[in-house]
Amino acid sequence: MPTTTECRVCAGTVREFFDFGRQPLSDAFRLPDSTDEEFFFRLAVGACDACTMVQLMEEVPRERMFHEDYPYLSSGSAGMRNHFEAVAKRFLTSELTGEDPFTVEIGCNDGVMLKTIADAGQRHLGVEPSGGVADIAASLGVDVRKDFFEEETAARIIDRSGHADVVFSANTFCHIPYIGSVLRGVEALLSPRGVFVFEDPYFGDIVDKTSYDQVYDEHFFLFTVTSVRTMASRFGLELVDVERIPVHGGELRYTLARAGAREPSAAVAAMLAEEAERGLASQETLRGFGESVRRSRERLLALLRRLRAEGRRVVGYGATAKSATVVNFCGIDEGLIEFVTDTTPAKQGRLTPGGHIPVRGPEAFSDPYPDYALLFAWNHSEEIMAKERAFRDSGGHWIGYVPEVRVL
């Protein structure tokens, strides 16, 4: 039965609108002979009656998700490397032009953005709790603090390095349930005209594209412009700019500053009006999203079952964190797709979370090519299809499920 809980932003009532059922940790890839008990939780999503923030109904302990062996690398694709280099260069020519500027990144991962800042000789600090990726960043010359960012972390940074002109976070801020502590820390850390810039999946795009795989353990919040503006105002901050960015299948870049420090751009008002007109936070929209998710599951399972009944070979492409939601919500197993291919060495030779589908290296994909490949890494589809032209030339077909289930 749908439940309610207390909003992690405003303490209002969060009403559940969809339940994805029993789910594993999305990045907990298991060794085939592992006897460790697998951790599961109920993945359900709700919206706050008061501030409209969309959020998970249950929190997974952060230490279970972000740890020494965390396998995701921000620099894993050429597209993302180029994106973060462009972000850094933009900061260097806009916000970081004063005397002795200082940049802090919350969740710097392998340092792909901060390396450009470091190479420019500017002061910076990455705050990253996952030790393995933090070590990679440090090996590139990036200054890293192995820690979770919260109010106390910000105080220690100020004591050591002073205030920041830019606080940046990409695909991390939405991971943090204790968001009040983070925003109090950001407000304290910012210089008088400093900015907090973060990039995260946009709930409006998730609804439009039925990209329900964006809902998983690490994505505790699913932001809208309306909910971010309301949230910021509770902590002495103001939403001053918003920008659509094409990465990860549809994200927004939000810019916050101290209240009154900067004039909000026209883009903020435009997107607030757009969200109000479409009723993005309405119960009708939320129910419609749930219905679209169920239809997508039915169509994907019907396609996979038909292909296997016809004797076709089907594999998965990209052992992504978000694919855990699809695999486990749809009940996909080795009987429907033989294996999942992925370029990340830390995932190869392991089994996908929950579904226990083997993960193999890229050489397995072409030895021989399958008939169909289910594109879990759909947010990198252009880069992947350009790389895998030989698959198409061999007669292979891609299967997509965002924005609809189809053979590409």
N, C-alpha and C positions, 0 to 999 in steps of 0.2 A: 504494500500500500504506500502511496506517496506520503512523504513526511515533511516536517518543517524543522528548521534549525535557526540559530541566531547568525545574522550577517556579520562577517569578519571585518567589515568596514564601518558600519553604522549601528550595529546591534539591533537592526530591524528584523522582521520575519522573512526568512528565505523559504519559498515554497518550491518543492521539487516539481519538475516538469518532465523529466525523462530519466529512466533507470536502464543503464547498460548492463546491469547484472554483475556477476562475480568476475573480477578482473585481477590479473597479476600485476606486479611491478613491470612497467613497460620496457625497462632496460635490463631486466634480470635474465639474461641469456644463460641457460644452464648447460653444464657439461653432461653428455649422455649418460654417464655412470654416477651422476650425483645422487646422493641419498638425502640431501638436505630437504627439509619440508619447505614447500613453495608457499610464499606469502600471497594471500588474496585479500581483496577488499571489495566493498560494494561501490561501483562507479555510478553515481547518480548526480544529476546536475539540477540546480534550482536558480531562481531569481528573487532578489530582495524586493519586497513590496514597497519599501521606503526609498532606497537609493537606486534601484534597478540593477545593481551589480549581479551578474551571472557568475555562479561559483559552484564548486563541488560541495556535496552534502557531507562528505567525510574526508578527513585529512589523513594522508599517509605520512608517517614520521619522516622528517627530512633526511635523517641519517640513512634510511633505507634506500633513498633515491640518489643522493649525491655523496659519493664516497671515493675512496682511493682508486677503485676500478671502474669508475663511471666511463662508459665507452664512447660517448658522443664527442666528435671533434667539429668545432665551428668551421674549421678550414677544410672540411671534408670534400667540398665541391669547388670547382673553379668559380662558379657563379657567386658563391658566398664569399670566397676570398676577395673577388673584385668588389663586391658590395661593401665589405667592411673597410677595404682600402679607401674607397670613395667616401665613406662616412668619416674616416679619420682626416682625410684631406679637406673635407668640408669644414670640420671643426678648426683645423689649422688656419684656414683663411677667413674664419668668421669669429668664433668665440675665443680663440686662443691666440689673439694678436697682441695682448697687453704684456705688461712686465712680468716675467717669470710665471707663466700660466701653469695651472695644475689640473689634471684630468683624473677622475676616479671612475673605474668601470666595475659595476656590480655584476659578478658572474662573467669574468673575462675568458673563461674556458682556456683554449690553447694560445691565447694572446694575439689572435689574428688581427684585431682592430688596434690594440695598443702598440703593436710592433711598429706601425707607421708613426705613431706619436713618439715612441722611443727613438726611432731612427732620426726624427727631427730634433732630437736633443732636448725634448721638453719633459718636465716633471710629470709623473703619472704613477698610478697604482691600480693594479687589478686585485679585486677581492674575489677569491674563488675557493669554495670549500672542497672541491673534488681534487684530491692530491695529485693523481696521475696527470690530468690535463694541466694543472697548475705548474707542474714540473716542466712540461713541454714549453709553456709560456716563459718560464724563467730561463730555459735553455736558449731562448731567442733574444734574451736581453731585456725582457719585460720585468718590471718590479711587481712582485706578487705577494699578497698576504693570504695564506691559507686559512680561510675563515668564512663563516656566514655573515652577511652584512645585516646589521641591525643598529639600533640607537647607540648601544655601547661601542660598537665597532667604529661608528662615525666619530664619537668623542675621542677615541684613541688616535684616529687618523688626524683629527684637528690638532691634537697635542703634538703630534710628530711632524706634520707637514703643512698645517694651516688649512684654509678654506679652498674649496674647489671651484673653478670657473665652469667646468663641465662635469656632471655626473651622468654616465651613460649606462644603459643596460639593454641588451638584445636577447629576446627569447628567454628571459630570466625573471623579470619583475612579476609576470603572471604566475610564476611558480611558487610565490611566497605567501602562505596563508597569514603570517603575522605581519601584515602589510602596514599596520599602524606604526609599529616599531621602525620599519624601514623608512617610511615617509617622515617620521620625526627625525630620524638620522639624516635623511637627505636635506630637510629644511635647515638643520643645524650646520651641515657641512657646506652648503652653498655660500659662495660669496654674495654680496648684495645684489649684483646683477647676473649671478650665475644661473645656469639652466640645468634641469634634469630632463634628459632625452631618453625615451625608451621605445623600443619596437616590440610589438607582440601581435599575435593573431587577433583579427577583428571579428567580433561576433556577427556583425552584419554580413560579412563574407561567408562565414560558416553556415549561416541560415540560407543565403542565396545559393550556395554551391552544395548544400547538404554534405559538407566536409566534416562529418561527425567524428572522424578519426582525430580531429584536433582536440577532442575531449579525452584526456587520459590523466593518469595520476599526477604528472608533473605540471599540467595546466590547471592550477587550482582556480584561477580567475579567467573569464573570457570577457574582455573589455569592450565597451562602446564609448563613444565620445561623451555621451550623457553621463554615464556612470563614472568615467574618469574625471570629468569636470567636478561632479559632486564630491567625489572622494578627495580630490586635491584641496578643495575649499575647507575641508575639515581639518587640514593640517597646515594652514597658513600658506598654501600654494595656489597657483592659478594656472589653468590650461591656457597657454598663449598661442599655440600653433598645433596643427594636425596635418598630416600628409600621408597620402596613400603610397605604399611601396609594394613592388611586385614580388617580393621574396616569399617563400614558404606558402605560396598559394593564396596570398592576400593578407597583408598586415597593415597596421597604421603606425606611423611614427608620431608620438606625442611629445610635446615640449612643455614643461612646467617651469615656472619661475616663482619667486616670492610674490605674494599678492601685491598688485599695484606697481611692480617693478618694470613691467613691459606692457605694451598695448597688445591685446589679443588680435590675431590676424582674422581676416574675413573668412578664412577657411573654417575656423571654429564655429562661427555662427551658421555657416552654410550647412555643415554636417549635423549640427544640433537640429536645425530645421528639417533636414532630410530624415533623421531618425524619428523625429516626432511625427512627421507626415506618414511614414510607413508603419508606425506603431511597433517599432522594433522590440520594445519590452512588453508588449501586450500579451495577455493570455492566449489570444487567438493566434498570434505569430508563434508563440512557444509551442502550442499544441500542433500547429501546422508543421513545424520543424520535426516534431516527434513522428508525425505521420509519414513525412518524407524519409526519415531514417529507416522506419520499418519497411517501406516499399523498396528502398535501396538494398536492404539486407535480403529481402525475398528475391529480387531480381539477380543479385550477385550469386546467391546460392543456386538458383535455377540454372544460370549460365554455366557455372562450374560443374554442376552435376551432369548437365547435358554433355559437356565436352568430355568428361571422363567416361560417361556411358558410351560415347562414340569412339573411345580408345585414344583420345588426344592426350598428349603430354602437356601438363600445365605446371609452371613453376612461378614462384614469387620473385619480384625484383625489388630489392631494398629492404633490409631488415631494420626498418625504422621503428622508433619508439611508438609512433602513432599507429603503426600496423597492429600493435597488440590489441587495440580496441576493436579493429575490424575482425581479426582472427578469432578473438574470443567471443565477441558479441554475435558473430555469424556462425560460430561453431565450425570454422575451417580447420582441417587437420591434414595429415600426410596422405589421407585417402583422396583429397581433392587437389592439393598441390604437392608435388614431389619434394621440393626443397625451396629455400629462399636463397638467392644469391646476393652477396654483399661484399663490398671492397674493404670493410673494416676488419683488420686482422683479429681484434679482440672478440669479434662475434663469430668468426669462422670456426667450424668444428663444434659449435654449440647448438642448442635447441632454442627455438623461439619461446618466449614466456607464455605459459598456459597451454598453448596449442602443441608445443614440443615438435615443431617442424624443423628438420635439419637446416642449418645455415652453412652454405658452402661458398668458397671463393669464386671470383669471376671466371676462372678457367672452367669451372663446372658448367657454366651457362652455355658455353659453345662446344661442349664435348659429350654428345652433339647438341645442337640447338633444340629447344622444345618447340612444340607447335604454338603454344600461347604463353605469354608472360603477364602475370597480374602485377600491375605497376603500383606497388605500395609507396614508392618514392615519387608520387605524382607531382609533387611540388618542384621537382627537378626534371620534369619530363622532357623539356626541350634539350637540355644538356645530355640527358641519357639517350634519347633517340638519335641525336647526332653521333654519339659515341658508338651506338650499337646498330649502325646501318646494315652491317652484315647479317644481323638477325632478321631484319625485314627482307633483305635480299634473298635469304634462304627460304622464304615463305612463311616466316614467323609472324605472329600477330600479337599486338599489345591489348591487354584488357584494362580499361579504366573504370573507376567507380565514382569519380568526382568530375563534373557535377552530376553525372548520371552514369549508370552501368551501361557500358557499350564496348564493342570491339573497335579499337582505333585503326 
